[in-house]
Amino acid sequence: MITKGVRIALAAVWLAVMVCAAHARALPQEQKPQQEEEKKPQRSEKKKPQEKPYGLIFGTAYGPDDRPLYGVKITIRREGKKHATWELVSDHRGEFAQRVPADAADYLIKGEAEYAPVGADGKPQLSKKKKLRGESRVHIEGEERQDVGVHLQ
């Protein structure tokens, strides 16, 4: 139980703290105690490495029924190169994204997946499974985003 005397003592302590805080803020920089300055650790400012500019290829893989397709293996390579530079897989919405250098360049995007058509009963018909392939080209001109669709047939 807090009595009237205890409340008065708490109010006096609170008032003293507020007056000291206001007085400390009002002091000029030279008059502040050196203890405060010593408490601040002097850290060398580390500069973060600047992020290199990039272009973004954002795409969606579509199946033969023109619906987004999950799990499509996507390979992206620069035109004129033989081997793929990037390999990724489309997500549950059939989407994929890849950062590429911001240089002006053409890219070839290839998609490959196994597809089992859905029967009348709603189950995949594994006996009619087939391999689907598709490709698309995109041109990146600096720091930009290019959206592309890869239709697999």
N, C-alpha and C positions, 0 to 999 in steps of 0.2 A: 504494500500500500504506500502510495506516495503522499507524503504530508505536504502542507503548505510551505514549510521551511525547506524541504528538499526541492520543491518546485522553484522556489526563489533562488536557491543555490545553482540549480541547473540553468536557469535563465541568466544568471550572472556569468557563468562559465561560457555559455553560448555567446553572450554579448562581448566578452573579452576576446574570444576567438575571432569574431567578426571584425572587431576593431583592429586586432593585430593583422588580419588578412588585408583589410583596407589600407592600413599603414604601409604594409610591405609592397602593395601595388603602387602606392603613391611615391615611394622612394625613387630617386633617380638611379640609373644603372650603376654609377660609380659607388654609391653608398650601400648597395646591397651587400650583405655578408658574403665572404668568399666561400663559405661552406656550400652555398647553393651552386656556385660555379664548379666546385670540385666534384659535386655529386654527378654532374652530367658527364658521361663517358665521351671522350673524344674519339669518334670513329672516322675512319677515312671514308670518304664518300665513294662507294663503288658504283661505277657506271654500268648499267645493264647493257648488254650488247644489243645494238639496234637490230630490229628484225628486218631481214632482207625483204624487198618487195616481191610479191607473188601474184600470180593469176590463179583463179579458181575454176576448175571444171566441176560442175555439179550436174549429175545426171540421174535418170530414172530408167530402169530396165523393164521392158514390157514383154509379156508372153504373146503367143499367137492369138489369144482372145482379147488382146489390147488391155489387159489388166497388169498392174505392177507385179513383178515377179521377185520373190525372195530367194537369196542364196545364189545369185548369178555371179560367176567368176568373171571379174572385169580386169582387163589388162589395158594399160595406157602406154603408148610409146610415141616418141616424136617421129614425124614423117622423115623417111630416109634412114632410120635406124632399123636394125634387124630384130633386136630383142626388146621385150617390154621393160620399161623403166619402173613402172608401178603395177602392183597386183593388189586388187581389193575385192570385196564381196558386197553385193547389194544387201541392204537391211530389209526389215519386214515390210517397208513401204516401197521396196524396189529401188531405193535411192542410194547413191554413192557420191563422194566428193573427194577431190584430190587437189592439193596445192601444186602448182607448177611454176617454174621460173617466169618472171615478168617479161621476158624477151618475146619479140614477135615470132611466133612459130605455129605450125600446124601440128595437130595431134591426131593419132588414130586410136579409136577406142573400140575394143572388141569385147563381146560378151559371149559366154558359153554356159549352158545349163542343161541338166536332164529334166525332162518334162513328162509327166504322166497325166493324160487328160482325165477329167472327172466324168464318171458315168452317170446314168440316170438315177442311180441309188445314192449319189453323193460321195461315193468312194473313188479313190484314184484307181485307174485301170493300169496296173503295173505291166500287163502283157503288151500294152500298146505304148510303152515308154519309148521316147525318142530323144535324141540329142539336138538341142537348139543352138543356133549360132546367129550372131548379128554383129554389125559394125557400124560405126558412125565416125565422122570427121568433125573437128572443131578447130577454129583459129583463135589464138590468144594474142592480143595486141596490148601488152603492158599489164598494169594492175587493173584487172577487170574480172568479172564473173561471167562465165558462159554456161547456159543451161542447155543440156543435150538429152535426147531420148535415144535409147538403144532398143530397137525392135528385134526380138529374136524370132526366127522362123525355122 
